[in-house]
Amino acid sequence: MQNPSTAVLILAAGASVRLGRPKQSLLFQGQTLVQKIVSTALALQSGPVLLVLKEGDGIDVQEDVIKIYNSDAALGMATSIHSGIRYLETQHPNIETVIITVCDQPFITSSLLQEMITHYRETKLRIVACKYDNIVGTPVLFHKTMFKALYGLNGDKGAKQLINQHIQQVGLINFPLGNIDVDTEEDYERLIKL
């Protein structure tokens, strides 16, 4: 494991309302979407891997993953971020950075995550985000000095508003396949045809 370490926080407590079924359980390339991102995060070997689920989710993943159950998941993505950051601050206070990611971007790779860490180490920018289709988004790396600001997030906006507020402190990594995610049945049908 590299030192100082980077945790990976996987947000998987969403209701998948537009899809109509749990996207975490959708199959792609022989794995569920959540198993795929968990495997990717574990392969990075940079620090603890946290998976935030909604209360009652019985998702089966590798043992090396720390499952955090968010009883407030219905209040939005921000509550999952809060749950993960709170866990890191109490159980892993020496973590220097965290990569926040989602489970419905199936083309995230461990090399992409490593590139984000390397960019942070070279630039010392407090935020490193991915860029695709003129969008700046997930996965996103945050230095621990941004944890307080992450607690200030509300609802389902996620960290995008924080990125926009601190755009001068954001390093960007090109992730051309980052625009491929699964929010609807049509998105999933397109994905499995790739």
Kinemage of the C-alpha trace (Angstrom):
@kinemage 1
@onewidth
@group {chain A} dominant
@subgroup {mainchain}
@vectorlist {calphas} color= white
{ca met a 1} P 0.000 0.000 0.000
{ca gln a 2} L 1.276 3.436 -0.912
{ca asn a 3} L 1.831 6.063 1.733
{ca pro a 4} L 0.278 8.555 2.363
{ca ser a 5} L -2.873 6.719 1.468
{ca thr a 6} L -5.925 7.481 -0.595
{ca ala a 7} L -9.280 5.972 0.307
{ca val a 8} L -11.882 5.154 -2.316
{ca leu a 9} L -15.482 6.001 -1.419
{ca ile a 10} L -18.021 4.278 -3.674
{ca leu a 11} L -21.519 5.771 -3.611
{ca ala a 12} L -24.068 2.999 -4.191
{ca ala a 13} L -27.049 3.980 -2.037
{ca gly a 14} L -29.096 5.603 -4.791
{ca ala a 15} L -32.687 4.596 -5.468
{ca ser a 16} L -32.216 4.186 -9.261
{ca val a 17} L -35.602 5.846 -9.773
{ca arg a 18} L -35.233 6.502 -13.519
{ca leu a 19} L -33.993 2.965 -14.148
{ca gly a 20} L -36.731 1.351 -12.072
{ca arg a 21} L -34.447 -1.303 -10.585
{ca pro a 22} L -31.179 -1.254 -8.616
{ca lys a 23} L -28.401 -0.285 -11.032
{ca gln a 24} L -25.837 -1.674 -8.599
{ca ser a 25} L -27.010 -5.192 -9.547
{ca leu a 26} L -26.927 -4.775 -13.333
{ca leu a 27} L -24.551 -7.158 -15.097
{ca phe a 28} L -21.747 -5.943 -17.357
{ca gln a 29} L -18.838 -8.055 -18.565
{ca gly a 30} L -19.669 -10.866 -16.149
{ca gln a 31} L -19.915 -8.728 -13.005
{ca thr a 32} L -22.503 -6.496 -11.425
{ca leu a 33} L -21.730 -2.796 -11.735
{ca val a 34} L -20.988 -2.582 -8.020
{ca gln a 35} L -18.675 -5.623 -8.130
{ca lys a 36} L -16.841 -4.053 -11.073
{ca ile a 37} L -16.099 -0.735 -9.340
{ca val a 38} L -15.202 -2.520 -6.094
{ca ser a 39} L -12.691 -4.730 -7.955
{ca thr a 40} L -11.259 -1.641 -9.649
{ca ala a 41} L -10.887 0.197 -6.339
{ca leu a 42} L -9.299 -2.785 -4.593
{ca ala a 43} L -6.800 -3.241 -7.441
{ca leu a 44} L -5.567 0.294 -6.774
{ca gln a 45} L -4.241 -0.802 -3.347
{ca ser a 46} L -4.026 2.798 -2.168
{ca gly a 47} L -5.991 2.613 1.060
{ca pro a 48} L -9.363 1.523 2.422
{ca val a 49} L -12.270 0.977 0.032
{ca leu a 50} L -15.638 2.081 1.404
{ca leu a 51} L -18.970 1.151 -0.151
{ca val a 52} L -21.952 3.242 0.938
{ca leu a 53} L -25.240 1.383 0.603
{ca lys a 54} L -28.756 2.209 1.660
{ca glu a 55} L -30.006 0.538 4.821
{ca gly a 56} L -31.090 -3.031 4.111
{ca asp a 57} L -29.115 -3.545 0.876
{ca gly a 58} L -27.819 -7.090 0.783
{ca ile a 59} L -25.241 -6.506 -1.928
{ca asp a 60} L -22.521 -9.148 -1.974
{ca val a 61} L -18.985 -7.855 -2.546
{ca gln a 62} L -15.421 -8.798 -1.663
{ca glu a 63} L -14.567 -9.026 2.037
{ca asp a 64} L -11.874 -6.345 1.848
{ca val a 65} L -14.537 -3.677 1.349
{ca ile a 66} L -15.891 -1.652 4.252
{ca lys a 67} L -19.678 -1.467 3.932
{ca ile a 68} L -21.338 1.618 5.356
{ca tyr a 69} L -25.123 1.676 5.562
{ca asn a 70} L -26.685 5.092 5.078
{ca ser a 71} L -30.069 5.254 6.802
{ca asp a 72} L -30.580 8.739 5.313
{ca ala a 73} L -29.985 7.693 1.677
{ca ala a 74} L -33.451 8.920 0.644
{ca leu a 75} L -32.305 12.477 1.482
{ca gly a 76} L -29.778 12.432 -1.350
{ca met a 77} L -26.249 11.637 -2.411
{ca ala a 78} L -24.761 14.173 -0.010
{ca thr a 79} L -25.746 11.998 2.965
{ca ser a 80} L -23.739 9.104 1.509
{ca ile a 81} L -20.722 11.378 1.109
{ca his a 82} L -21.149 12.527 4.722
{ca ser a 83} L -21.354 8.894 5.926
{ca gly a 84} L -18.150 7.947 4.140
{ca ile a 85} L -16.181 11.007 5.233
{ca arg a 86} L -17.339 10.593 8.841
{ca tyr a 87} L -16.115 6.987 8.794
{ca leu a 88} L -12.742 7.992 7.366
{ca glu a 89} L -12.254 10.751 9.923
{ca thr a 90} L -12.966 8.424 12.846
{ca gln a 91} L -11.478 5.129 11.638
{ca his a 92} L -8.713 6.268 9.254
{ca pro a 93} L -7.660 9.755 10.416
{ca asn a 94} L -4.321 9.545 8.573
{ca ile a 95} L -5.942 9.351 5.134
{ca glu a 96} L -4.646 12.228 3.026
{ca thr a 97} L -7.097 12.050 0.122
{ca val a 98} L -10.305 10.302 -0.895
{ca ile a 99} L -11.566 9.444 -4.356
{ca ile a 100} L -15.349 9.659 -4.504
{ca thr a 101} L -16.854 7.548 -7.248
{ca val a 102} L -20.127 5.973 -8.312
{ca cys a 103} L -20.996 2.469 -9.458
{ca asp a 104} L -22.674 3.312 -12.766
{ca gln a 105} L -19.613 4.434 -14.761
{ca pro a 106} L -18.397 0.994 -15.896
{ca phe a 107} L -15.274 2.232 -17.685
{ca ile a 108} L -13.502 3.521 -14.583
{ca thr a 109} L -10.170 1.710 -14.309
{ca ser a 110} L -7.569 1.440 -11.584
{ca ser a 111} L -5.108 3.161 -13.941
{ca leu a 112} L -7.486 6.146 -14.181
{ca leu a 113} L -7.697 6.312 -10.386
{ca gln a 114} L -3.903 6.025 -10.131
{ca glu a 115} L -3.544 8.855 -12.657
{ca met a 116} L -5.704 11.018 -10.389
{ca ile a 117} L -3.493 10.242 -7.383
{ca thr a 118} L -0.335 10.936 -9.387
{ca his a 119} L -1.768 14.250 -10.609
{ca tyr a 120} L -2.560 15.235 -7.026
{ca arg a 121} L 0.947 14.335 -5.840
{ca glu a 122} L 2.563 16.311 -8.663
{ca thr a 123} L 0.381 19.427 -8.374
{ca lys a 124} L -0.875 19.383 -4.746
{ca leu a 125} L -4.227 20.673 -6.029
{ca arg a 126} L -6.908 19.956 -3.415
{ca ile a 127} L -9.362 18.552 -5.975
{ca val a 128} L -8.694 16.338 -9.001
{ca ala a 129} L -11.731 15.583 -11.153
{ca cys a 130} L -12.441 13.815 -14.408
{ca lys a 131} L -13.425 15.599 -17.598
{ca tyr a 132} L -15.673 14.191 -20.321
{ca asp a 133} L -18.043 15.767 -22.861
{ca asn a 134} L -17.361 19.270 -21.466
{ca ile a 135} L -18.420 18.006 -18.042
{ca val a 136} L -16.288 17.912 -14.916
{ca gly a 137} L -17.378 15.063 -12.687
{ca thr a 138} L -16.752 11.704 -11.064
{ca pro a 139} L -14.557 10.153 -10.063
{ca val a 140} L -13.217 13.058 -7.985
{ca leu a 141} L -10.259 13.138 -5.592
{ca phe a 142} L -10.465 15.451 -2.569
{ca his a 143} L -7.679 16.359 -0.162
{ca lys a 144} L -8.668 16.054 3.511
{ca thr a 145} L -8.711 19.851 3.837
{ca met a 146} L -11.895 19.684 1.710
{ca phe a 147} L -13.713 17.307 4.075
{ca lys a 148} L -15.411 20.154 5.956
{ca ala a 149} L -16.711 21.535 2.659
{ca leu a 150} L -18.009 18.067 1.727
{ca tyr a 151} L -20.076 18.096 4.927
{ca gly a 152} L -21.675 21.293 3.634
{ca leu a 153} L -23.237 19.482 0.672
{ca asn a 154} L -26.987 18.870 0.717
{ca gly a 155} L -29.467 16.827 -1.256
{ca asp a 156} L -28.686 15.012 -4.471
{ca lys a 157} L -26.245 17.457 -6.054
{ca gly a 158} L -23.182 15.506 -5.011
{ca ala a 159} L -19.780 17.156 -5.145
{ca lys a 160} L -20.248 18.937 -8.477
{ca gln a 161} L -21.235 22.225 -6.808
{ca leu a 162} L -18.096 22.055 -4.652
{ca ile a 163} L -15.941 21.466 -7.725
{ca asn a 164} L -17.486 24.491 -9.413
{ca gln a 165} L -16.947 26.676 -6.328
{ca his a 166} L -13.243 25.777 -6.222
{ca ile a 167} L -12.565 25.448 -9.945
{ca gln a 168} L -9.202 27.266 -9.634
{ca gln a 169} L -8.019 24.476 -7.309
{ca val a 170} L -9.178 21.613 -9.547
{ca gly a 171} L -6.856 19.419 -11.582
{ca leu a 172} L -8.482 17.714 -14.555
{ca ile a 173} L -7.950 14.216 -15.915
{ca asn a 174} L -9.367 13.298 -19.319
{ca phe a 175} L -11.783 10.378 -19.087
{ca pro a 176} L -13.423 10.081 -22.527
{ca leu a 177} L -15.602 7.127 -21.497
{ca gly a 178} L -16.831 8.910 -18.372
{ca asn a 179} L -19.937 10.011 -20.211
{ca ile a 180} L -21.117 6.400 -20.359
{ca asp a 181} L -23.234 5.781 -17.288
{ca val a 182} L -26.452 3.963 -16.515
{ca asp a 183} L -29.448 6.027 -15.453
{ca thr a 184} L -32.186 4.525 -17.643
{ca glu a 185} L -33.055 1.198 -19.245
{ca glu a 186} L -31.993 2.673 -22.602
{ca asp a 187} L -28.568 3.541 -21.142
{ca tyr a 188} L -28.172 -0.047 -19.986
{ca glu a 189} L -29.230 -1.481 -23.348
{ca arg a 190} L -26.643 0.724 -25.093
{ca leu a 191} L -23.982 -0.339 -22.600
{ca ile a 192} L -24.433 -4.074 -23.084
{ca lys a 193} L -24.216 -3.627 -26.865
{ca leu a 194} L -20.739 -2.071 -26.597
